[in-house]
Amino acid sequence: MKRWIGFILHLAMIVVLTSFGSYTVMDKGALEVPESLKVSGNFELYVNQEPENALEAYEVTPPFLGKAYNGFKEALAFKESQGKYHVVNTLGYLGKYQFGSSTLHLMGIYDMDTFLDNAELQEKAFETNIARNKWILRRDIKRFKGKRIGGVEITESGILAAAHLAGAGNVKKYLRSYGQDDVTDAYGSSISYYMKKFAGYDISNIPQKKNAKV
């Protein structure tokens, strides 16, 4: 029995040693990836630099409708409400162009529910407000148009967009202080930002009107 046990153990060791001898260490340089697993194309990731104006980084670009009045009003509406007529924001500003009730009262509109439900009335209110602000700012438009404040060229459309945001009185202060009196709303938009964003539109077809009413 002892002989048989010794023989079996000896035989087992021979089998184990033979098995290990059949394997070789593979050189990493000899390893090849099968063609089916290879990936072609450039997958390098590019990270955008932080923009100078962080507000612009989170904005969706509206469809471009030209540089005349229609393009101006739709671009401004997209910034205000994404062009939606029934929007009321957290501060109570209403509609596609986000009018405050006090501004609507100045133009003869007192029923806010009717205003929200009437797209034609909202469009008329916007045009009326442009005409009204043109009259209020007529001297400032003539004086500052073509000049640069804070590196931004002052245009009529930029002035009137800023007046829609902050009121004609605040735009006067901004222009006459050469940008020192800049007003920012609760959502981070400033007069200077609107001056830049909405510059260069031709809205000369809207006449200025004193005390314009809808």
PyMOL commands that set and color helices and strands:
alter all, ss='L'
color gray80, all
select helices_A, chain A and resi 2-21+28-30+35-37+54-57+69-81+101-106+112-117+119-136+138-144+156-166+168-176+191-197
alter helices_A, ss='H'
color red, helices_A
select strands_A, chain A and resi 148-149+152-153
alter strands_A, ss='S'
color yellow, strands_A
deselect
rebuild
show_as cartoon
